[in-house]
Amino acid sequence: MTKSLRGRVRAMLHGIAPGDALSAPVEKLSAADIRARYGRVTSLKTRWHKMDMAPEARNNQVRRDGIVTDDTLMTLALMDIYGDTERHLDARDMADGMVREIAWKPRWVPELQREAMLIDRLFYPEKWIFQRHQLSSVRSAAGRDRKYGQLRGGYVYRADWRGACG
């Protein structure tokens, strides 16, 4: 990795957690609701808008005093995959690595105030890679596959229908 790229990656990582922690108390509120309730969020000590709800109503989650959310944890999971492979990731790295990171690797989840699998904290769209590759047994395919093409320079996923369809 070039020195310039390394610095940009480091800067990005150092910005994610504080930005996530600043925005966590107001996540899912509209800009108008944030202005009406808080004015501007400028402190990590901002009270979470759901904190007065019963624990069951907020899924036993807590957000306070600079706590990070699943957004930071997913970024750290991605960085762990990069650390394991030490190269550009392909679709198989992402499929295998992300399933391992979110479903099988326990980690401290601040919002839950306990060690858990990250998948316990994710919403359904974020669980897609697990559902697709672990539960549905879909095989990942590199986006350079001529039949399926590239998707904005990334990778596409497809079921391996060759065995089922001849």
C-alpha positions in Angstrom: 0.0 0.0 0.0 1.4 3.4 -0.9 2.1 5.9 1.8 -0.6 8.2 0.5 -3.2 5.5 0.3 -2.2 4.3 3.8 -2.7 7.8 5.2 -6.1 8.2 3.5 -7.3 4.8 4.9 -6.1 5.7 8.4 -7.8 9.1 8.2 -11.1 7.4 7.0 -10.9 4.9 9.9 -10.2 7.7 12.4 -13.3 9.6 11.2 -15.8 6.8 11.1 -16.1 6.0 14.9 -16.4 9.7 16.0 -18.8 10.5 13.3 -20.9 7.4 14.1 -20.8 8.2 17.8 -21.9 11.8 17.1 -24.8 10.7 14.9 -25.9 7.6 16.9 -28.3 9.5 19.3 -30.2 10.9 16.3 -30.1 8.0 13.9 -33.3 7.5 12.0 -34.6 11.0 12.8 -35.3 13.4 10.0 -33.3 16.7 9.7 -36.4 18.6 10.9 -36.8 16.3 13.9 -33.2 16.8 14.8 -33.4 20.6 14.6 -36.6 20.6 16.7 -35.3 18.3 19.4 -31.6 19.2 19.5 -30.8 22.2 17.3 -27.4 20.9 16.3 -25.6 17.8 17.6 -22.2 18.9 18.7 -21.4 16.7 21.6 -20.8 13.0 22.3 -22.9 13.4 25.4 -26.2 14.0 23.4 -29.1 12.1 24.9 -30.5 9.3 22.6 -34.0 10.1 21.5 -35.2 6.6 22.5 -33.5 6.5 25.9 -36.8 7.2 27.8 -38.5 4.3 26.1 -38.8 0.9 27.9 -35.8 -1.3 27.3 -38.0 -3.8 25.3 -39.2 -1.0 23.0 -35.6 -0.1 22.1 -34.5 -3.8 21.8 -32.5 -3.5 25.0 -30.1 -1.2 23.2 -28.4 1.8 24.7 -26.7 4.7 23.1 -24.9 7.2 25.2 -21.6 9.1 25.7 -19.9 8.4 22.4 -21.0 4.8 21.9 -20.5 3.5 18.4 -23.1 1.5 16.4 -23.0 -1.4 14.0 -21.8 1.0 11.3 -18.4 1.2 13.0 -18.4 -2.5 13.9 -19.1 -3.4 10.2 -16.2 -1.2 9.1 -13.9 -2.9 11.6 -15.1 -6.3 10.4 -14.2 -5.3 6.8 -10.8 -4.1 8.0 -10.3 -7.5 9.7 -11.0 -9.2 6.3 -8.4 -6.9 4.6 -6.0 -7.8 7.4 -6.5 -11.5 6.9 -6.1 -11.4 3.1 -3.6 -8.6 2.8 -4.7 -7.8 -0.7 -7.6 -6.5 -2.8 -10.8 -8.4 -1.9 -12.8 -10.4 -4.3 -16.4 -11.6 -4.1 -15.4 -14.8 -2.4 -13.3 -13.0 0.2 -16.3 -10.8 1.0 -18.8 -13.7 1.1 -16.7 -15.9 3.3 -15.0 -13.2 5.3 -18.2 -11.1 6.1 -20.1 -14.2 7.1 -17.3 -15.2 9.4 -17.0 -11.7 10.9 -20.7 -11.0 11.5 -22.0 -14.5 12.3 -19.3 -16.5 13.9 -16.8 -14.1 15.6 -18.0 -12.8 19.0 -17.1 -9.2 19.7 -18.1 -6.5 22.2 -21.2 -4.7 20.9 -21.5 -1.4 22.8 -25.2 -0.9 22.1 -26.0 -4.3 23.6 -23.5 -3.8 26.4 -22.3 -7.4 26.0 -20.2 -9.7 23.8 -22.3 -11.0 20.9 -22.2 -11.9 17.3 -22.5 -8.7 15.2 -25.4 -10.3 13.3 -27.5 -10.0 16.5 -27.3 -6.2 16.1 -27.8 -5.9 12.3 -31.0 -5.1 10.5 -32.3 -7.4 7.7 -30.7 -5.6 4.7 -27.3 -5.8 6.5 -27.9 -9.5 7.1 -28.2 -10.1 3.4 -24.7 -11.5 2.9 -25.3 -14.1 5.7 -28.7 -15.0 4.4 -27.5 -15.3 0.9 -24.3 -17.3 1.5 -24.9 -19.2 4.6 -28.6 -20.0 4.6 -29.3 -20.1 0.8 -25.9 -21.6 -0.2 -25.4 -19.2 -3.0 -21.9 -19.2 -4.4 -20.2 -15.8 -5.1 -18.9 -15.1 -8.5 -16.4 -12.4 -9.5 -17.9 -9.5 -11.3 -15.7 -10.0 -14.3 -17.7 -13.0 -15.3 -18.6 -12.3 -19.0 -22.1 -13.7 -18.6 -22.9 -11.5 -15.6 -20.7 -8.4 -16.1 -19.5 -6.0 -13.5 -21.6 -3.9 -11.3 -20.1 -0.4 -11.0 -16.6 -1.8 -10.8 -17.6 -4.2 -8.0 -18.8 -7.7 -7.9 -22.1 -9.4 -8.5 -23.4 -12.4 -6.7 -25.4 -15.1 -8.4 -26.7 -18.5 -7.6 -24.8 -21.5 -9.1 -27.7 -22.8 -11.2 -25.5 -25.0 -13.5 -26.1 -28.1 -11.5 -29.9 -27.5 -11.2 -30.5 -26.5 -14.8 -28.2 -28.7 -16.7 
